[in-house]
């Protein structure tokens, strides 16, 4: 097991280096000039050239890349071209908001998706199974930004059940300690502020959870159907065990092996979906920040956000591989 983990960790470094190179090159293919974005379309040629020289944009691409890699090795992600703020500081400020929303989406997606898949498999061809699989098909086909707008209108504009945007009401003061607003409100001992933050997180997390929920329910159903046909399940039933014990205690553990694997792969979908979700809900996280960086041709912002997302993705996949090896030692 130790050799397997070490081998997987060593495999992360070429992946992250490759992501860094590809993102660095692709971003520079985006049409537009950051200097013109900063100064405006009416800026003189002399002013544009002065800003390009100041930002190092006139250097050859390989020189810009070597300079960028040197900064990365020192732990420096650079500064925003637009507002000159430190990228590392901005990421530390915004990343907790994104992690909170993704964690909420993961919890909702796993609980609902796995539950629907298990019940659909146990009650195969029942009304619940048919409705559940139709719902999964609709969920896969539905754009999350469209669902977000529909829910905002239905639950915020029309009925005012849930807040339409933000992490917490503007009039509530939260002392920032960890950056995770749910934890910070509890550290303050303000349970009403905690509930207010949870209330704000319900709709964005649910919308984002639809990225993984439909596929998770279908995979869980297929895996459960396969396991329920196995001899050890028939033996457990023949021993007179309760159906609940057979399904949860025997079948579900074995059926979750492929589910654990795909959850790690779907994290990329959650990170990508966070950009749209945060933009629609004005959620002050890394996704909204990256979107604004793309709009402004802000190279360091986009590079920093993508690199951090890629790092999170590969480390979550490492954790999934380790968990999978623990569940199934044959790996």
C-alpha positions in Angstrom: 0.0 0.0 0.0 2.8 2.4 0.9 4.6 1.9 -2.5 1.3 2.4 -4.3 0.7 5.7 -2.5 4.2 7.0 -3.1 3.9 6.0 -6.8 0.6 7.9 -7.1 2.1 11.0 -5.4 5.1 11.1 -7.7 2.7 10.9 -10.6 1.1 14.2 -9.6 4.1 16.4 -10.4 4.2 15.9 -14.2 0.5 16.3 -14.4 0.6 19.7 -12.6 3.6 20.8 -14.7 1.7 19.8 -17.9 -1.4 21.7 -16.7 0.7 24.8 -16.0 2.3 24.7 -19.5 -1.0 24.2 -21.3 -2.9 26.9 -19.4 0.0 29.4 -19.8 0.0 28.9 -23.6 -3.8 28.7 -24.1 -4.5 31.9 -22.1 -2.2 33.8 -24.4 -4.3 32.6 -27.4 -7.4 34.4 -26.1 -8.2 37.4 -28.3 -7.6 40.8 -26.8 -4.8 42.8 -25.2 -4.7 43.1 -21.4 -3.0 46.6 -21.7 -5.9 47.8 -23.8 -8.4 46.3 -21.3 -6.7 48.2 -18.5 -6.4 51.6 -20.4 -9.6 51.4 -22.5 -10.1 51.4 -26.3 -9.2 55.1 -26.6 -5.7 54.8 -25.1 -2.8 56.0 -27.2 -0.4 53.6 -28.7 2.4 55.0 -26.5 0.5 54.3 -23.3 -0.4 50.8 -24.5 3.2 50.0 -25.2 4.3 51.5 -21.9 1.9 49.2 -20.0 2.9 46.2 -22.0 6.5 46.8 -21.2 5.7 47.3 -17.5 3.8 44.0 -17.4 6.4 42.1 -19.4 4.0 41.3 -22.2 6.6 42.4 -24.8 9.0 39.6 -23.7 9.1 36.4 -25.7 6.6 33.8 -24.6 9.4 31.4 -23.3 10.8 34.3 -21.2 7.4 35.0 -19.7 7.0 31.3 -18.9 10.4 31.0 -17.2 9.6 34.1 -15.2 6.3 32.6 -14.2 7.8 29.2 -13.2 10.4 31.0 -11.1 7.6 32.8 -9.3 5.7 29.6 -8.8 8.7 27.8 -7.3 8.9 30.7 -4.8 5.2 30.3 -4.0 4.4 33.5 -5.7 1.4 33.4 -8.1 1.9 37.0 -9.2 -0.4 40.0 -9.2 -3.6 40.8 -11.0 -3.0 42.9 -14.1 -6.2 44.8 -13.7 -6.2 45.8 -10.0 -2.7 44.8 -9.0 -3.9 42.7 -6.0 -1.9 39.7 -4.9 -3.2 36.5 -6.4 -2.3 34.3 -3.4 -4.2 36.7 -1.1 -7.2 36.7 -3.4 -7.2 32.9 -3.6 -6.9 32.5 0.2 -9.9 34.9 0.5 -12.1 33.4 -2.1 -11.3 29.7 -2.1 -13.1 28.9 1.2 -16.4 30.2 -0.3 -16.0 27.8 -3.3 -15.0 24.9 -1.2 -18.1 25.4 1.0 -20.4 25.5 -1.9 -18.8 22.5 -3.6 -18.9 20.5 -0.3 -22.6 21.3 0.1 -23.2 20.2 -3.5 -21.2 17.0 -3.0 -23.2 16.1 0.2 -26.6 16.8 -1.5 -25.5 15.0 -4.7 -24.2 11.9 -3.0 -27.1 11.6 -0.5 -29.8 12.0 -3.1 -28.1 10.3 -6.0 -27.0 7.2 -4.0 -30.4 6.9 -2.2 -32.4 7.2 -5.5 -30.1 4.6 -7.1 -30.4 2.1 -4.3 -34.2 2.4 -4.0 -34.5 2.2 -7.8 -32.5 -1.0 -7.9 -34.3 -2.6 -5.0 -37.7 -1.6 -6.6 -36.7 -2.3 -10.2 -39.4 -1.3 -12.8 -41.6 0.3 -10.1 -43.1 3.7 -10.4 -40.3 5.1 -8.3 -37.7 3.5 -10.5 -39.2 5.0 -13.7 -39.7 8.5 -12.2 -36.2 8.4 -10.8 -34.5 7.4 -14.1 -36.6 10.0 -16.0 -35.5 12.6 -13.5 -31.9 11.6 -13.9 -32.2 11.9 -17.7 -33.7 15.4 -17.3 -31.0 16.4 -14.8 -28.2 15.4 -17.2 -29.8 17.4 -20.0 -30.5 20.5 -18.0 -28.0 23.4 -18.1 -27.2 24.5 -14.5 -27.4 28.2 -15.3 -31.0 27.7 -16.6 -32.0 25.8 -13.5 -30.4 28.5 -11.4 -32.4 31.2 -13.0 -35.6 29.2 -12.7 -35.1 28.6 -9.0 -34.1 32.2 -8.3 -37.4 33.3 -9.9 -39.5 30.6 -8.2 -37.9 30.6 -4.7 -36.6 34.2 -4.4 -38.4 36.6 -6.7 -41.9 35.0 -6.6 -42.1 33.4 -3.2 -39.1 34.9 -1.3 -38.4 31.5 0.3 -34.7 31.6 -0.2 -32.2 34.5 -0.7 -31.2 35.0 -4.4 -27.5 35.8 -3.9 -24.5 36.2 -1.6 -23.2 34.1 1.3 -25.0 35.9 4.2 -27.3 38.9 4.7 -25.3 42.2 4.4 -26.4 43.5 7.8 -24.8 40.5 9.6 -21.2 40.9 10.7 -19.0 37.9 10.6 -15.5 38.0 12.1 -13.2 36.3 9.5 -11.1 33.6 11.1 -11.0 30.6 8.8 -12.7 32.1 5.7 -15.4 29.4 6.0 -18.5 31.3 6.9 -20.3 28.4 8.5 -17.3 27.7 10.8 -16.7 31.4 11.5 -20.4 31.9 12.6 -20.2 28.9 14.9 -16.9 30.2 16.4 -18.7 33.5 17.1 -21.4 31.6 18.8 -24.0 33.2 16.6 -26.3 30.3 15.6 -28.8 32.6 13.9 -26.0 33.8 11.6 -25.0 30.2 11.0 -28.6 29.4 9.9 -28.7 32.5 7.7 -25.5 31.3 5.9 -26.9 27.8 5.5 -30.1 29.3 4.1 -28.0 31.2 1.5 -26.1 28.1 0.6 -29.0 25.8 -0.1 -29.9 27.0 -3.6 -26.4 27.3 -5.1 -25.3 24.0 -3.6 -28.4 22.2 -4.9 -28.0 23.7 -8.4 -24.4 22.6 -8.5 -25.2 19.2 -7.1 -27.2 18.5 -10.3 -23.8 18.1 -12.1 -23.3 14.8 -10.3 -26.6 13.7 -8.9 -28.2 12.2 -12.1 -25.2 10.3 -13.2 -24.6 9.1 -9.6 -28.1 7.7 -9.3 -27.8 5.8 -12.6 -24.4 4.3 -11.8 -25.5 3.3 -8.3 -28.6 1.7 -9.7 -26.6 -0.3 -12.3 -24.0 -1.3 -9.7 -26.7 -2.4 -7.2 -28.5 -4.4 -9.8 -25.3 -6.3 -10.6 -24.5 -6.9 -6.9 -28.0 -8.0 -6.0 -27.7 -10.9 -8.5 -24.5 -12.3 -6.9 -24.5 -15.6 -5.0 -23.5 -14.0 -1.6 -26.7 -11.9 -1.7 -28.8 -14.9 -2.4 -27.0 -16.7 0.4 -27.7 -13.9 2.9 -31.4 -13.9 2.0 -31.5 -17.7 2.3 -30.2 -17.3 5.9 -33.2 -15.3 6.7 -31.6 -12.0 7.1 -33.8 -8.9 6.9 -34.0 -7.3 3.5 -32.7 -4.0 4.9 -29.6 -5.8 6.3 -29.0 -7.6 3.0 -29.3 -4.4 0.9 -27.4 -2.0 3.2 -25.0 -4.4 5.1 -24.0 -6.7 2.2 -24.9 -5.3 -1.2 -24.4 -1.6 -0.8 -20.7 -1.8 0.3 -19.8 -3.8 -2.8 -21.9 -1.6 -5.1 -20.2 1.6 -3.9 -16.8 0.6 -5.4 -17.4 2.1 -8.8 -19.3 5.0 -7.2 -16.3 6.0 -5.2 -14.2 6.1 -8.3 -16.5 8.3 -10.4 -17.1 10.8 -7.5 -13.4 11.9 -7.8 -13.7 12.2 -11.5 -16.8 14.4 -11.2 -15.0 16.9 -9.0 -13.8 18.5 -12.3 -17.5 19.0 -13.2 -18.2 20.6 -9.9 -15.2 23.0 -10.2 -16.3 23.9 -13.7 -19.9 24.2 -12.7 -18.9 26.5 -9.8 -17.9 29.2 -12.3 -21.5 29.4 -13.7 -23.2 28.9 -10.4 -21.1 31.6 -8.6 -21.7 34.0 -11.5 -25.5 33.5 -11.4 -25.8 33.6 -7.6 -23.1 36.3 -7.1 -21.3 33.9 -4.9 -17.9 35.5 -3.9 -15.8 32.5 -4.7 -12.9 31.5 -7.0 -15.2 30.7 -9.9 -16.7 34.2 -10.1 -13.2 35.7 -9.7 -11.9 33.5 -12.5 -14.8 34.5 -14.8 -14.0 38.2 -14.3 -10.4 37.5 -14.9 -11.2 35.8 -18.2 -13.4 38.8 -19.2 -10.6 41.2 -18.4 -7.8 39.2 -20.0 -6.2 39.0 -16.6 -3.5 36.3 -17.2 -2.3 35.9 -13.6 -5.8 35.6 -12.2 -6.8 32.9 -14.7 -3.5 31.0 -14.4 -3.7 31.0 -10.6 -7.3 29.9 -10.4 -6.9 27.1 -12.9 -3.7 25.9 -11.3 -5.3 25.8 -7.9 -8.3 24.0 -9.3 -6.1 21.5 -11.0 -4.1 20.9 -7.8 -7.4 20.3 -5.9 -8.5 17.9 -8.6 -5.4 15.8 -8.7 -5.2 15.6 -4.9 -8.9 14.6 -4.6 -8.2 11.9 -7.2 -5.2 10.7 -5.2 -7.5 10.4 -2.1 -10.1 8.5 -4.1 -7.4 6.1 -5.4 -6.2 5.5 -1.8 -9.8 5.0 -0.6 -10.5 2.6 -3.5 -7.3 0.6 -2.7 -8.4 0.4 0.9 -11.9 -0.8 0.1 -10.6 -3.2 -2.6 -7.0 -4.4 -1.7 -6.8 -6.2 -5.1 -6.1 -2.8 -6.7 
